[in-house]
Amino acid sequence: MARPQETRDKVRRLYVFDQLSLELAALQADVPVATARKWKQADKAKGDDWDKVKAAHVMASGGAEEVSRAIFTGLLLQYQKVVEEINLNEDKTPESKVETLTKLADAFNKAVAASTKVLPETNRLAVAMETVRAFGDFVREKRPAVAMDFIELIEEFAPELERRFA
C-alpha cells in the first residue's frame, strides 16, 4: 500500500529528531515497522542516512555530555533486552547462561567506566553495579545452586538500582 510522503516524513522526524526507536516511530505513524525499515534503507541508498542525521542532531543539541548520556541510556536498554532474551532462551543450559551474562556484565562495566569520564552521575551507578557484580561472583562461588535465582532477582532489581543511582 502506497503511503503519502507526509507519513514517511513523519517517521523520519520521529526517529531522527524526536529520538524515538524506529519501532516506536513506525507505531506512532501507524505504519508497519518493515515499511519504516524499507524507507530508511531506501533513503540511505540515496544519501540520506537517518542514523547519521540523528547522531549529528544529538551532538548539535547537547554536546558531548548529552551524546554520552544518550549512548549510555541506549546501552542500558539494550543490556536489559539481551538479559531478558538470555533468560527466555530455554535451549541454553544454566551454566551457559551464567557464562554469557558474565561476559555481558564485563562489557557493561567497561562501558560504565568509559561513561564516568564524561558523566559524573554514572560513577554512583558504576559503584553500585560493581558491588552487585562482586556479590554475584561471591554467590556463584559459595552457593552455585542459587546463582540462577540470584540472576533473576538482580534483573528485577536493575530498574530500581538505576532509579536510585543514575
N, C-alpha and C positions, 0 to 999 in steps of 0.2 A: 504494500500500500504506500503510495507516494504521499509524503507529508510536506506541508508548507515550509519554506525556508525559515520562517519565523520560529518554528518548532526546533529546527536544527540549531539556529542561533541561540535559542533559549537553553538547550542542553549544553552548548559550548560555554555560554555565560555562567551557568550554574556551576559547571565543572571548573572553569578557569578562574573566574573572578570571585565566585561565592565559596570556592574551595570545597565543594561537595565531591564525594566519590562519584565515579561515572555511573554507578548503580543508582545512587540517590538522585543524581541529576536526571537520569532517564525516568525514574519513577515520578519525579515532580513534573516532568514534561509529558508524562503519560505516553511514553514510547518504550518498546522493548529494549532491554539492555543490549541485545545483539545489534539492534539498529544503531544505537548510540556508538557502540564499538566500531561498527562499519563506517559511520560518519567520521569518527575520529581518525581511523586509518586512512580513509579517502582524503581527508584534509591534510594529513601528514604527507601523503604521496604528492600532494600539490604544493607542499612547502609550508603549510600552516600546522606546525606541531603544537598541539594543545598543551602537552606536558611542558614544553619549553616556555610557552607563554605563561603558563600557570606558575612555573618556578620564577620567572622574571617578575611577575606581578607580586609574588610573595616577597622577593628581595627588595623590590622598589617600595613596597608599602610598609616594611617594618625593619629593615636592616638585618644584620647577622643574627641578632638575638631572636627575632621573630621567625627567621628561617630555621634556626636550630630548634626552636620550640615546635614548629610545625613538623619538622622531620622527626623529632623525638616523640611527639604525640602520635604520628603515623606509625612509628616503630612500636609503640606501646599497643596500639590497636592490632597490628599485625602479630605481635608476640602473643597476645591473648587469643587471637583467632587460631594460630598454629597450635597452641597448647590445647585448646578445645578439640581441634581436629585429631591430635595425637590421642587424646583420651577416648574419642569416639571410634577410633580405629581398632576394631576387635581382632584384626589379623596380627597385630603386634603383641609380643609377649610383654609382661610387666617389666622384665629386665631391659628389653629393647626400648620401651617407653621411657624408663628412667634414664637410660643412656642418651636418648635423643633429647630429653628435657634438660639433661646436664649440659649438653653441647649448646642448646638454645640459651640456657641461663648464662653460659660463658659469653656468648655473642652479645647478649643483652647487657651484661656487666661491662663489656668493652664499650658499647655504645653509651651507656650511662657515664662511664669515665670520660669519654670524649666530650659529652654534652656538658659536663660540670665545668669545663673550661669557659664555656660561653654562658651557661645558665646556672647561676649560683643556687637557685631553688632545687635543682635536681640533686645537689650534693646530699641533702637530707634524705631524699628518696634513695639515693645510691647507698647510703649507710644502712638504711632500713632493709633494702634488698640484699645487701651483702650479709646482714645479720640473718635474714631468712635463709639465704643460701647456705651459710655456715651451719645453721641449725638443721637444714635438710641433709647436709653431709653427715652430721652427727647422728641423725635418725637412721640414715642408711647404714651407718657403721654399727650402731648399738642395737637397733631394732629393725632389721631389714623386713620383717613380716608386716610392719605397719607403714613402710615407706610409701606405698601407693595411696593409702588413706591420707597420709601427710600431704602428698602432692595434690590430691583432690581438695583438701581443706585450704591449702595455700592458694589454689586457683580461685576459690570462692572468696578468700580474704584479699586478693590482689587489688580489687577496686577500692576497698577500704584503706589499704596501705597507700595507694595513690592519692586518695582523697585527703588523708591525714598529712602526708609528707610532700606532696608535689606542690 
